[in-house]
Amino acid sequence: MGRTMLVGWGALLSVSVNLHGVHARPVVRNIRSTH
C-alpha cells in the first residue's frame, strides 16, 4: 500500500509540475501584461 501511494503521489506531483511549468508561466505573463 505504501509503495503504491508513493508512486501515485509522485505521478500526481510530476504531472502537476509539468502542467504548471508549461501553462503557468504564459498565463502569469498574460495576466501581468493585461493588468
PyMOL CGO cylinders between C-alpha atoms (Angstrom):
from pymol import cmd
from pymol.cgo import CYLINDER

trace = [
    CYLINDER, 0.00, 0.00, 0.00, 2.73, 2.46, 0.97, 0.3, 1, 1, 1, 1, 1, 1,
    CYLINDER, 2.73, 2.46, 0.97, 4.62, 1.96, -2.28, 0.3, 1, 1, 1, 1, 1, 1,
    CYLINDER, 4.62, 1.96, -2.28, 1.53, 2.36, -4.43, 0.3, 1, 1, 1, 1, 1, 1,
    CYLINDER, 1.53, 2.36, -4.43, 0.58, 5.52, -2.53, 0.3, 1, 1, 1, 1, 1, 1,
    CYLINDER, 0.58, 5.52, -2.53, 4.06, 6.96, -3.02, 0.3, 1, 1, 1, 1, 1, 1,
    CYLINDER, 4.06, 6.96, -3.02, 4.01, 6.10, -6.73, 0.3, 1, 1, 1, 1, 1, 1,
    CYLINDER, 4.01, 6.10, -6.73, 0.57, 7.70, -7.09, 0.3, 1, 1, 1, 1, 1, 1,
    CYLINDER, 0.57, 7.70, -7.09, 1.62, 10.89, -5.32, 0.3, 1, 1, 1, 1, 1, 1,
    CYLINDER, 1.62, 10.89, -5.32, 4.85, 11.00, -7.33, 0.3, 1, 1, 1, 1, 1, 1,
    CYLINDER, 4.85, 11.00, -7.33, 2.89, 10.75, -10.57, 0.3, 1, 1, 1, 1, 1, 1,
    CYLINDER, 2.89, 10.75, -10.57, 0.46, 13.47, -9.48, 0.3, 1, 1, 1, 1, 1, 1,
    CYLINDER, 0.46, 13.47, -9.48, 3.32, 15.74, -8.44, 0.3, 1, 1, 1, 1, 1, 1,
    CYLINDER, 3.32, 15.74, -8.44, 5.19, 15.20, -11.69, 0.3, 1, 1, 1, 1, 1, 1,
    CYLINDER, 5.19, 15.20, -11.69, 2.06, 15.85, -13.75, 0.3, 1, 1, 1, 1, 1, 1,
    CYLINDER, 2.06, 15.85, -13.75, 1.20, 18.97, -11.74, 0.3, 1, 1, 1, 1, 1, 1,
    CYLINDER, 1.20, 18.97, -11.74, 4.77, 20.28, -12.05, 0.3, 1, 1, 1, 1, 1, 1,
    CYLINDER, 4.77, 20.28, -12.05, 4.73, 19.65, -15.81, 0.3, 1, 1, 1, 1, 1, 1,
    CYLINDER, 4.73, 19.65, -15.81, 1.35, 21.39, -16.20, 0.3, 1, 1, 1, 1, 1, 1,
    CYLINDER, 1.35, 21.39, -16.20, 2.49, 24.37, -14.13, 0.3, 1, 1, 1, 1, 1, 1,
    CYLINDER, 2.49, 24.37, -14.13, 5.82, 24.56, -15.98, 0.3, 1, 1, 1, 1, 1, 1,
    CYLINDER, 5.82, 24.56, -15.98, 4.08, 24.52, -19.36, 0.3, 1, 1, 1, 1, 1, 1,
    CYLINDER, 4.08, 24.52, -19.36, 0.92, 26.57, -18.68, 0.3, 1, 1, 1, 1, 1, 1,
    CYLINDER, 0.92, 26.57, -18.68, 1.51, 28.65, -15.55, 0.3, 1, 1, 1, 1, 1, 1,
    CYLINDER, 1.51, 28.65, -15.55, 4.27, 30.86, -16.94, 0.3, 1, 1, 1, 1, 1, 1,
    CYLINDER, 4.27, 30.86, -16.94, 2.42, 32.05, -20.09, 0.3, 1, 1, 1, 1, 1, 1,
    CYLINDER, 2.42, 32.05, -20.09, -0.75, 32.61, -18.04, 0.3, 1, 1, 1, 1, 1, 1,
    CYLINDER, -0.75, 32.61, -18.04, 1.14, 34.68, -15.48, 0.3, 1, 1, 1, 1, 1, 1,
    CYLINDER, 1.14, 34.68, -15.48, 2.73, 36.70, -18.28, 0.3, 1, 1, 1, 1, 1, 1,
    CYLINDER, 2.73, 36.70, -18.28, -0.67, 37.29, -19.88, 0.3, 1, 1, 1, 1, 1, 1,
    CYLINDER, -0.67, 37.29, -19.88, -2.21, 38.35, -16.57, 0.3, 1, 1, 1, 1, 1, 1,
    CYLINDER, -2.21, 38.35, -16.57, 0.67, 40.74, -15.87, 0.3, 1, 1, 1, 1, 1, 1,
    CYLINDER, 0.67, 40.74, -15.87, 0.53, 42.19, -19.39, 0.3, 1, 1, 1, 1, 1, 1,
    CYLINDER, 0.53, 42.19, -19.39, -3.25, 42.68, -19.33, 0.3, 1, 1, 1, 1, 1, 1,
    CYLINDER, -3.25, 42.68, -19.33, -3.32, 44.17, -15.83, 0.3, 1, 1, 1, 1, 1, 1,
]
cmd.load_cgo(trace, "trace")
